Amino acid sequence: EFYADNATMQENNKTPRRGLSTLLAYEQNVVDSFEAIYTHPDTLFNLDEDQVVINWIFDMTDREGRTFRLDELAHQTWIGEKICRERFYYDTTRQWLDPAPPGSDSR
């Protein structure tokens, strides 16, 4: 509901995905590949009225029971009430980190 029909999403420097149906299909594949996904928006930066950066923390459990953490920045460009462009930034060498043990603070 938040993405424009012609929206794009881009992982780091990869080729952007284009169009709402393509974005939804890709995201559904990601969701389907995990047993559980927990999202934690950490910090929100309003750069101006149309530019937002969100620091997302994702804790995920795969189908084999392994847990992972992804710490990424999402840079969004909005037009009106819809996201028209979103680009994700994360360290590809540490893309999926084992989360810290319960009770500890990994940040």
Solvent accessible surface area in square Angstrom, and as a share of the most:
residue,aa,sasa,rsa
1,E,170,0.76
2,F,113,0.47
3,Y,49,0.19
4,A,20,0.15
5,D,114,0.59
6,N,118,0.61
7,A,0,0.00
8,T,20,0.12
9,M,8,0.04
10,Q,26,0.12
11,E,22,0.10
12,N,26,0.13
13,N,130,0.66
14,K,133,0.56
15,T,117,0.68
16,P,37,0.23
17,R,36,0.13
18,R,156,0.57
19,G,21,0.20
20,L,47,0.24
21,S,89,0.57
22,T,63,0.36
23,L,4,0.02
24,L,107,0.53
25,A,58,0.45
26,Y,84,0.32
27,E,62,0.28
28,Q,96,0.43
29,N,104,0.53
30,V,46,0.26
31,V,79,0.45
32,D,76,0.40
33,S,59,0.38
34,F,31,0.13
35,E,111,0.50
36,A,27,0.21
37,I,52,0.27
38,Y,133,0.51
39,T,67,0.39
40,H,73,0.32
41,P,89,0.56
42,D,59,0.30
43,T,54,0.32
44,L,107,0.53
45,F,98,0.41
46,N,111,0.57
47,L,104,0.52
48,D,82,0.42
49,E,163,0.73
50,D,57,0.30
51,Q,42,0.19
52,V,20,0.11
53,V,22,0.13
54,I,22,0.11
55,N,23,0.12
56,W,60,0.21
57,I,3,0.01
58,F,36,0.15
59,D,25,0.13
60,M,10,0.05
61,T,31,0.18
62,D,13,0.07
63,R,134,0.49
64,E,125,0.56
65,G,50,0.48
66,R,138,0.50
67,T,66,0.38
68,F,46,0.19
69,R,44,0.16
70,L,15,0.08
71,D,66,0.34
72,E,11,0.05
73,L,72,0.36
74,A,0,0.00
75,H,40,0.18
76,Q,12,0.05
77,T,26,0.15
78,W,58,0.20
79,I,124,0.63
80,G,64,0.61
81,E,146,0.65
82,K,81,0.34
83,I,5,0.03
84,C,28,0.17
85,R,88,0.32
86,E,6,0.03
87,R,46,0.17
88,F,20,0.08
89,Y,85,0.32
90,Y,32,0.12
91,D,77,0.40
92,T,86,0.50
93,T,119,0.69
94,R,147,0.54
95,Q,56,0.25
96,W,92,0.32
97,L,50,0.25
98,D,117,0.60
99,P,36,0.23
100,A,31,0.24
101,P,97,0.61
102,P,141,0.89
103,G,93,0.89
104,S,61,0.39
105,D,116,0.60
106,S,61,0.39
107,R,170,0.62
